[in-house]
Amino acid sequence: MQQTDGIVLYAKQPGLTSFSSLWVIKHALNTTKIGHTGTLDNFADGLLVVCAGRLTRLAGAITAFNKDYEAIIAFGTETDTLDPSGSVTKTAPLPVIDALKKSIEKFTGGIMQSPPAFSALHINGKRASDLARAGKAAELPTRPVTVYKAELKDVVFDNEQLKTVKYAHVAFSVSKGTYIRCLARDIASDCGSAAHLIGLRRTKVGGFDLRDASGFSLLDEFSIENVLKKLENAEKSEKADRLSAHDEKQLEGEITGGLQKMSASLAVQCGFFPLTIKPEYEKCFFSGQPINPKYFSDSVFEAAKDQKIAVFSEKQDFCGMIHVENKRIVYDYVINPGKEQ
């Protein structure tokens, strides 16, 4: 039986939802047990960290990472969704390059951000995006986020003489929960303009890099020119983003070859603390008996601190997750490597 417990780095193609883009992974690994660790909007592309098989239980834990993005911002108009799928709600003059640079610099460090009305955040048990589509959009409270880096990489001028910017390519490095759409909105507003995103690519999730992802070679170079071409094709209903049979076969091969078994080094990449259980206590662990610190080769309390703990056998098989709570060692879940899924 094919082993499907593992993590896949996957390059999502533009034009698909994060959920629907996972079908190729399910097909390649012949499993329905798939979970990703953070969605990307339909128009966006880039890195998804995907958990397969019994490791789907990890998906909810691998979310507190900083992320890197590249964005193409269109100035002069703002849409209700802050992306190309929305309706124009505001128009404003284009910014001049010097003002834009100053605004980008201003929106770095710790800032307060108002999330978009069209988002997956919940208000009284309902998604904000569902309320917005029903005409009941509510103002979401501001919250602290951190922008570690904002770098202007390229611009297209509307007027070379006046140096008014029509499109900008900006690279961002941000904390969990930061909306790039809102950064574009707020940067534009600060320099007296309006804006929305027309392109977005996620390039890093914590220590995971898009360049290592299955399907990366199928992505076009991320540039203002290429994003505008894709936008034009989408408006003409050209299915330019649909993969050919050859590309799908290549992608499936990359997925099966790129499936990473959970290891101590991968656990560290995921933000966990790896700990080895002594062979004589494995049976106690797998049967769910109360965990004693003596089960492990290192001190749980000194080594783990506030991290989730990934437990491995001496043969380096992944056995499950635990955490320390009020000086007690608590099970998250157990995976017996000797048993099939």
N, C-alpha and C positions, 0 to 999 in steps of 0.2 A: 504493500500500500504506500502511495506517495506521501512523504512527510510534508505537511503544509503548515506546521507550526512555525511561524517566523515573522520577520518584518521585511516589507518591500518598500524601497524608495521609488516612487512613481511620478513621472512627469505628466501631469494632467494637460490635455490639449484644450485650447480655447473653444468656446461654443457649447460645452457640455456641463451639466451639473456635476458636482463632486461625486454624488451617489451614482449617477448613470455611467460615469467614466470608469467605474470600478468593475464593470462587467467583464472586461478583458482579463483582469486579474483572477476573477472567479473562474473564468474559462481556462486560463493557463494553469491554474493550480487545482482545478477540478474540486472546488469547495464553495460553499455558500457562506462560510464563516469569514467575513471580511469586515473590518472596521477602520476608518481613517481618523486621524487625530486633529483635524481642523479643516473646515470647508474652505473652498475658493468659489467666488462668484462665477456664474456661467461664462461671462466674457473674459475672465482671467485664466491664466495658465500657470504652470509651475509645480513646485514640489508638494506632494502629499506623502506623508509618512503613514503607511498602511500596515495594519496588523492582521495576520491571517491565522486561521485555525484556532487553537486554544489561546493564542496570544491576543485575540480580539479583546480579552479582558483588560489588556494593558492600555487600550486606546484612550480611555478616560484619564489615565494617569500621565500620558505623554502630551500634555497640553500647555504646561506652564513655561514654555520656552520663549526666548526672544526670537524674532523673525526678521529676515531681510527681504525687501521687495524692490522691484523697479517699476516705476509708474510713468505712463504717458498722460499728461494733463492737457486738456483743451480749455483755453481761456475764452471769455466773452459770454458764455452761457452756463447756467447751473440747471441741472435737472432734479426732479423730485427724488430720484433714486441715487443721484450723484454719480451715475454711470451712463453708458450709451443706451441702455434699455428704457430710460425714463423720458418724461415729458419736460420740456423747457419751462422753468418756473421763474427764471430771472435772467436778465441780460445786463451787461455792464461793459465799460470800455476795457480794452486790452491793457495789461500792465507793461510798463517799460522795464527793460532788463535790470537796471540798477535797483528799482523798487522790489522786483521779484526776488533778487538775490538777498536783499535785506530781510524780506519776509520769511524766506526759507530759513535763514539763520535764526530768526526770532523763534521759530517753531522747532527748536531743539532743546534737549534737556527735559526736565519735568514740566508737564503742561496739564491743564484741565481740558478735557475733550467732551463735546456733546455728541453722543452716538447718533447715527442716521436713523430717520424714521423707518426706512426700509432696512431692517436688520433682523437677525435671529433672536435678539434679546426678547425677554418675556415681560409683559405688563399684565398683572392680575391673571396670570396663567395663559395668556395669549401672546403669540408672536407679534412683535411690533410691526413686521412687514405685512401680516394678515390684517391688522387693524388699519394700516395705512392704505392698503388696497380697498378696504371697505369704506374709506373716507373718514375714518375715525382716528387719524394719526394723533398720537400723544407726544408731548415733548419729553424726551428722556433726560434724566438728570445728568449733569456733567460728572466726569470721573477722572481720577488722575491716571495718566499714562506717561511713558518716557520715550522720547525720540533720541536715540543714541547718535544717529548720524542722518543728515539730510544733505545729499550732494547733487548739485545741478550738473548733469552730464552733457546735455545738448538742448538746443532750442531751434525753433523755426520762427523767423520773424514774419509778421504781417507787413511791416514797413521797415525796411533796412535802415532808412535814414532816421526815422523816429525811434528805432530800436523797440518797437512794440512787439510783444511775444504772443504768438498764436498757439504754439504747442511747446511743451517742455518735457524733457526726459529727466526724472529725478530718482535717485536711489535713496531708499530709507532703511534704517535699522531701528527696530522698535520693540517695545515690550509687549507681552501678551495683552490682547484685548484692544490694541490700537487699530483704529480704522483709517486706512490710507485714503479712502474716499473723503473722509472728514478733514484730513490734513490738507488735501487739495482744495476743498471748500474754504477752509479757514485761512490758508496761505493767500488764496486769491482775494478773499474779503479784506485781508490786512493791507494788500497793496492796491485797493480800490477797484478790484475786478470781480469777476464771477468765474467759476470753473466746474468741470466735472471730469472724471477719469474716462479715458477711452481705451486704455490698455493697462494691465497689471500682471506682473509675474512675481511669484514667490520663489526666491533663490536659496533661502536657507531657513531651516527650522532647528534651532539650537545648533548642535554640532553636525547636523545632516545637511548635505549640499546637493542642490539640483543637478550638478554635473555628474553625480554618481547615480542618478536615478534612471530606471528603465524608461525608455522612450525619450530621453533627453535629445538624442540625435534627430528626432522627428520634429522638434520645435524649431521654428525660424529664429534667426537672430532677432533679439528684442530691440527695436528701434522705432523712431517716430514714423519713418517711411513704411516699414512693414506693418505696423499697427493700423495706419491709415488705409493701406491696401486691404487688410482683413476686414476693416469696417466697411469699406466700399463693397467688397464681395458679399458681406452679410446683408447689406441693404439691397443688393441685387438678387438675393436668395441663392447665391452660388454656394454649393456645399464644398467649399475649398478645404474645410477642416476634417472632412470624412477620410479616414485612413483607407488606403488601398489594401487588397488582400495580402499583398507582399509585405506592406508595413505592419499589418496586424500580426502576421506570422513572425516577423522579426521581433515585434514587441513581446509576444508571448514567450519567445525564446529568451529574451532579456529578463523577463519576469521570473521564469523558472530558474534561470541561472543566477539571478540577483537576490533570491530569497535568502535572508540572513537568519540563521538559527540563533536563538538567544544565548549569548555568552557573557562572561564577566565584562569584557571590553564594551560590548554592545549595551549592556545594562548601564554602564557609566555614561555612555552617549545618551541614553534615555533619561538620565538624571537620577538613577537608582544607585544604591550602595550594594555591591555584591558581597555576599557572605557565604562561606562554605559550611555545610552541615556535616558532622562527623558520621561515618558509615553506621556506627552502632545505634544512632538515634534516628535514622531515616524512617524506620517502621513507625516509630512514635509520631513523627512529623506527618507522614502520609495518612495515619489513622486519626489525626486531629486531636491528639492529646495535648493538654496544656503545655505551652512551650517553656522550656527551662533554658536559661542562658548557657548552660553547659553543653547544649546541643551543638554549639558552633565553635569553630576554630579560633574566632576572634571575639572580643567583647562587643556585644550588640549595642550596649548603652554608650560606650565610648566612641565607637566607630561610626554609627549610623546618624547620630544627632537627629535632625528633623527630616531626614530623607526616608523615602520608601526603601525597603530592603528586598533585593532580589536574592533568593536562596538557590544555591547550586550544590550538587553532589560533588564528591571528590573526583568523579569522572567528568565533572563540568557539565552535567546535564542540568537543565533548568527545572527547579522543583516547585516554584511558586513565589508569592509575595507576602511579606509581613511588614508590620510597622510597630513602633513603640508608642504606647499611649498611657500616660500617667504611671510611668515606670513599669508597665506591663507590656509583654510582647504579644501582639495580636495578629491572628491570621487575616490576610486579605483573601487569598485563595491558594489552593494546592494543585499542582499538576504532577501526576505520577508519570515520569518519563518511561516507565516500563509498560504502561498501558496505552493502547491506541485511543484515538479521538472517539 
